[in-house]
Amino acid sequence: MPIELCQLMKFGGLTPSGGEAKRAISEGRVLLNGAVETRKRKKLAAGDRVTFSGQTVVVQA
């Protein structure tokens, strides 16, 4: 089941809350595979790399 970008940021420990994740995404402070991503509900796939505030999380299958 795919996970959304804002959910990954919250559950992956990049942000303390979903609200902070959505704010960071809308402000253009999140990179998906090296490019700025502003769609908070973007569906992620295995191997996608999400970077925020110097931390990177790789989506696992």
TORKOL-4160 file (C-alpha; in steps of 0.2 Angstrom, whole numbers, padded with zeros to 4 digits, m for minus):
61
<pt num="1" X="0000" Y="0000" Z="0000"/>
<pt num="2" X="0008" Y="0017" Z="m0005"/>
<pt num="3" X="0011" Y="0030" Z="0008"/>
<pt num="4" X="0009" Y="0048" Z="0006"/>
<pt num="5" X="0023" Y="0061" Z="0008"/>
<pt num="6" X="0016" Y="0069" Z="0023"/>
<pt num="7" X="0013" Y="0053" Z="0032"/>
<pt num="8" X="0031" Y="0047" Z="0028"/>
<pt num="9" X="0038" Y="0062" Z="0036"/>
<pt num="10" X="0028" Y="0060" Z="0052"/>
<pt num="11" X="0030" Y="0042" Z="0054"/>
<pt num="12" X="0048" Y="0042" Z="0048"/>
<pt num="13" X="0053" Y="0054" Z="0061"/>
<pt num="14" X="0057" Y="0068" Z="0050"/>
<pt num="15" X="0044" Y="0080" Z="0058"/>
<pt num="16" X="0036" Y="0078" Z="0075"/>
<pt num="17" X="0018" Y="0080" Z="0068"/>
<pt num="18" X="0008" Y="0079" Z="0052"/>
<pt num="19" X="0005" Y="0098" Z="0053"/>
<pt num="20" X="0023" Y="0102" Z="0053"/>
<pt num="21" X="0026" Y="0090" Z="0039"/>
<pt num="22" X="0012" Y="0098" Z="0028"/>
<pt num="23" X="0019" Y="0115" Z="0032"/>
<pt num="24" X="0037" Y="0110" Z="0027"/>
<pt num="25" X="0031" Y="0103" Z="0011"/>
<pt num="26" X="0020" Y="0118" Z="0006"/>
<pt num="27" X="0035" Y="0129" Z="0010"/>
<pt num="28" X="0046" Y="0120" Z="m0003"/>
<pt num="29" X="0058" Y="0113" Z="0011"/>
<pt num="30" X="0056" Y="0095" Z="0006"/>
<pt num="31" X="0066" Y="0086" Z="m0008"/>
<pt num="32" X="0059" Y="0070" Z="m0016"/>
<pt num="33" X="0073" Y="0061" Z="m0026"/>
<pt num="34" X="0083" Y="0077" Z="m0026"/>
<pt num="35" X="0069" Y="0089" Z="m0032"/>
<pt num="36" X="0058" Y="0100" Z="m0022"/>
<pt num="37" X="0041" Y="0092" Z="m0019"/>
<pt num="38" X="0026" Y="0103" Z="m0014"/>
<pt num="39" X="0012" Y="0090" Z="m0016"/>
<pt num="40" X="0009" Y="0084" Z="0002"/>
<pt num="41" X="m0002" Y="0069" Z="m0003"/>
<pt num="42" X="0011" Y="0063" Z="m0016"/>
<pt num="43" X="0011" Y="0044" Z="m0016"/>
<pt num="44" X="0028" Y="0037" Z="m0014"/>
<pt num="45" X="0036" Y="0021" Z="m0021"/>
<pt num="46" X="0049" Y="0009" Z="m0014"/>
<pt num="47" X="0066" Y="0017" Z="m0017"/>
<pt num="48" X="0060" Y="0035" Z="m0016"/>
<pt num="49" X="0072" Y="0046" Z="m0006"/>
<pt num="50" X="0064" Y="0060" Z="0005"/>
<pt num="51" X="0076" Y="0074" Z="0012"/>
<pt num="52" X="0071" Y="0087" Z="0025"/>
<pt num="53" X="0082" Y="0097" Z="0037"/>
<pt num="54" X="0098" Y="0087" Z="0033"/>
<pt num="55" X="0090" Y="0070" Z="0035"/>
<pt num="56" X="0085" Y="0057" Z="0022"/>
<pt num="57" X="0073" Y="0043" Z="0023"/>
<pt num="58" X="0072" Y="0030" Z="0009"/>
<pt num="59" X="0055" Y="0021" Z="0006"/>
<pt num="60" X="0056" Y="0003" Z="0009"/>
<pt num="61" X="0044" Y="m0010" Z="0000"/>
